[in-house]
């Protein structure tokens, strides 16, 4: 069965782009996260924060089945995408990833030209439109067009770190996903480049749903609409401690643990 | 509460810290020097090895031809001349002169003196525009002019003053006497050279020559009957004009007999000679510790004559002479303007030195330039009928090129044979010793030989080291390596990709992995046994080509290039897999994640991103593997490589040999010449390997530059 895109499935599931229900993820015998229930609102930025090892990246990668790449990883529970559980046996992970794009912690353009970096994803997904237009469109959306329009044939690695990350965002946008997952996209960047990415995220959220993992609480406070705070049990299993509107969580957190973390008392 | 680490002496400070740093630096310097020395040592050892091999591959050789190629040509043309129709032969030159004089359609040749005697009835023909006149003969312009010599040795001149005196007298009067008895005088320069040689050898000058008189003691002379008239007249005058009281005996016997008696029997003091001493004669002298001295005393001109009654012959070219005496039946065949009448030939007989001389001068080409039909005739005249049939069966002789026939004549008839060889350093530093040694080998010539030369690379194997080459082996090596490459690279890269990208780490995958790692350590001979059992024996029908109808009955036992290539392919497969896995593993995980994150399938990510990025590393492994296959010997010997084969491989079902096997086979032979061939082949092997690797490294770097 095919997953529906938001554009043709319309308001198939109303308000939420994706929902995790009772998500448990194990690495071999080790339980990484426990009983995660999380609803991601459409065209909002949801930030996942928490101390190291709390499983926030694992949860993020559960939304496009990237955890499948780790042979010992095992996922229980559901992740609903337009009402369809992406872990159902009849769903192909390849199709999930086509709908849920991803931007990684370290900029990872392909060792190919800037143009090919964008076009390759479109090509393998059967894009039949005008490739030049798509490339320009994606690069404009990623606020990179003006900087690279004269050197599309150059290697993606000729760009600076911040530009490379925006190229990766452009690459993700080019295949028109519903959701963009960002795994600490700014941790390898300097403050100015970070700021540009944050501005870009704010532009993108008008068209896309964004889930971002970040270590930087200011960043979460600055850009996100919702925040999910994860923490760990003593046996190092992560769980969702608190989830809510960002402003509220940063001003008056419901949980003591959240407050301690946000105010810098641990983590 | 933390302790103050600065105050309690836990870390060295001040001067003790400085010496501590120095000590650490010394350790660093020690290891750096050690590694540098190891590197230098490695390079030096490699250089010494290569130099040692190269040293064996170049140097002097003593070559002995079983048959002298010049004599081969001369005797062939001599027989041709003698067998022509309407050819009168005779030892009596006077009779020949009369025969030509009486017939207008006749031609003949003999000594200048006999022509002078009948100049009234005979016309001496110019050759290539040079007339047979005394002046032309003396200055060397006339084709058939030949110097006449007197031979002796320095020890004879020094120990027997009467001989020394006679030679001095001879040289001073040679010009006059030569003309007196009907010969042409030697040139002033030649006579002056001869006198200077006498002065050096006798240790005297023109003015001190008188001290030799009064002379006594006998003088014994023998040799060429052509020179004899001059010597005889000289002896008469010497005895009459100078204070000499002894006997002079003069024998004939021919030039060769004179040399033999001078050097071997040592019973004469002087030898008359109508030709210069040749290599075999000189060797006889040196073996008997006699250093021969040659004095030119006069010149003879063999004269080609026609009758005065002949109306069309005034001069001929060398080419026309060839046609007149061999081949042409009628004058008009030689020159259309000449009459259509038969050619009558009057030539000296078979035993005559004049005939030999004529043949050598007129037909004396090098074997290499001889036309094909002559080479064929020489070949068939000098090898057995059975051998001729065998050669014809290989490929019809008439269809072969002149070059191929020439090579056959060399290998079948001339049969040059290296009897002794020396390394480059020996050739450089012991030249005198080597020359002395070669002088003791009959018929041997000293040559500088590069064992590594183009002929060596392009000739097939041979049991004669002079003719042996490695073409078959090079082709075999390239063919086998190509098959090994075609087998191992796709399989190996495929297996590496599976194990790295697709393997789920199941038990089966673990077993496969362990097996591959162990296979890389299996001795190569075991692969040979495997190849023998599987490819040669079990799949013999396939590997010999019988199953495809491509079988050659001689190779239908499976010992083919295909079997060897498959065996070597298996041998290098683990190398390709292990290196391929390393290369694939080294591709950053980020590329895979990026591709998969875009909705690529595993295969798309692998094909478009993983393999291209792993390619330089995979190529490195392939280079190592192919070099290994190229240099492998042991498994091929087990699989059944041919150690002696002269036919180039024609396809995967051919018998074959490879370069390392060829080297192995040569080094195991006792003759030194094969060791030198092996050295040359090693250089070729190294060169090929370096070229192969350089190409692959170049390719690898180009691939690397692309991203």
Interface residues (C-beta under 8 A of the other chain):
Chain A: X64 X66 X69 X71 X94 X95 X97 X98 X101 X102 X104 X106 X108 X109 X110 X111 X112 X120 X121 X124 X125 X155 X157 X168 X171 X172 X175
Chain B: X504 X505 X588 X590 X591 X592 X593 X594 X595 X596 X597 X598 X599 X600 X601 X604 X608 X609 X613 X707
